[in-house]
């Protein structure tokens, strides 16, 4: 192959992810959100719910239709990405079912990634065991994720109502990642813990190229925790 043509081909492959349109659906956060990614930036984002009392099943289709008309998603959309939990049972089921239907009807790939796997892109390997992840989902569902001190396995526990979430060894854990802003000013948060806010859509944006290389799944299974057991 001509050297110039080869260089053009390599360049086009590198830039492919930059120009395609991707719909990321955050089904986990307390206010689920659609996010359009294009050209290495967030083109548009919109919350599915206005408040905690709205039903996601009533809002998801009208908001998607609004996005489809505004951005011509039928012609431009090439990939779907979602986080699969842990989170609210209802939000996960409704959100993943909607995206699965969209994937089939539009014949475009759907990539589901568990929150714990997503955080592997942002937590250094040598800091996993000293980091806790506190996830606030819709319907006031909350989850604490801790890496085992003996293995690399991440243990997920549901935080029940009125239960203090900081049930971890503060002599080992020194960093708490959370999407719940109230935690940042919680007087019960141990003083030696550095608390950092995260945003799922920003993590996906920063690591979208790696996420698109993940294996495709025919069935996306939501991760829901009940009695500290993973249900699907």
Helices and strands as residue ranges (DSSP letters): H 3-19, E 21-26, E 33-38, E 41-47, H 56-71, H 73-76, E 77-83, H 89-106, E 109-113, H 115-119, G 125-130, E 131-136, G 138-140, E 142-147, E 154-159, E 175-178, G 181-185, E 194-197, H 200-206, H 208-211, E 224-226, E 229-231
